[in-house]
């Protein structure tokens, strides 16, 4: 069993920054792939960024170099540094992890970008 708890969301003005965190507990291994997804109202959940055990990262095209995914394996914590935020980045952000053939999701954290 794995439990994921996201934090760090909030209201930010366009051009601002936020750092999301995802604390993982349970059967975690350093090689488990972890990802950030987001879901805007009325839209499908979409991949934002992913990181695998070797540190290889992958980003959605809309990130355009504004976000950075990272992982502290010692703390079992996943991060998403988001800079130059746009109103279209408004969504609930979820982290997930693949472990033991299953995919686990957190409860999400709301990010609202608005002036």
N, C-alpha and C positions, 0 to 999 in steps of 0.2 A: 504494500500500500504506500502511496505517495500523497502528500498534502502540499498544496501550493497556495501561498498567500501573497497577493499583490498589494502594493502600496505606492504612494507617491503621486497619485493623480490629483487633479484640481483644476481650478480656473486660471488661465494665463492669457495675457494679451498676445495678439499676433506678433511674431518675431521673438517671443519669449522662449524660455527653456523649462523643461521639467526632467527629472530623473525618476524613472520607475524602478521599483525593486520587486523581486519575486523570491520569497523565502521558501525553500523546499525542505521537506522533512520526510523521513521514511527510507525506503530502499533506493538510495541515490548512488549512482556511480559516476565517476568523472567523465566517462565516455558517453553517458546518456545525452542524446541531442535535446536541446531546449530551444524554445522559440517564443516570440511575441506575435500575437495576432491582435486584430482590432475589428470591432463591429460597430458601424454607425447605424442610427435608426433607419429601419427599412432596407438595410443593405445586408449582404452576406458577410460572414466573417472572412477576413483576408489576412494572409501572412504579411507581417511587417519585417521581421528579421529572424534569423536562426543562427545557432552556433552549435558546433559539434565538439566532441571531446578534444580533438587536436587543436582547437581554437579557430578552425576554419569558419568563416562567417558568410552569410548570404543575406541580401537585402532586396526588398521589393523595389521596383523601378521608381515608385513615387517618393521613396526616401530621399533620393537625389543628394546623398552625402550629408544629410542633416542629422541622422540618427546614428548612434553607435551602440551595438549590443556587446555586452561583456559578461563575464562569469567569474565569480570568486568560488572556486571549488572547495576551499577550506571552510567557507561559511555556507556552502550550498545555496548561494544566492545568485540570481540572474538580474542583470540591470539593463535598462534601456535609457541612454542619455538622448534626449530629444532637444534639438536646437532649431532656431528659425521656424518655430511652429506656425502653422497656417490654420485658418478656420476649418478647412477641409480635413484637418487632422483630428477634429472632434469625434470621439468615439469612446466606447468601452474597450480598454486594453486588457488582454488576457495573456497569461503565460501558459505554456504547456511543456511537458516533458514526456519523452518516450522511455519506458522502463518495463522490462520483462514482457514485452509484447503488447503492452497496453499504452494508451495515451491518456495522460492525466491533465486536467485543466484547473486553473484557479477560478476564483469567483469574479475576477475582473476589477479594474479600477477606472473610474470615469475621468477622462481628459476632455476639458472644454476650452476651446481657443476662441476667445471673443473679446472685443473691445467694449 
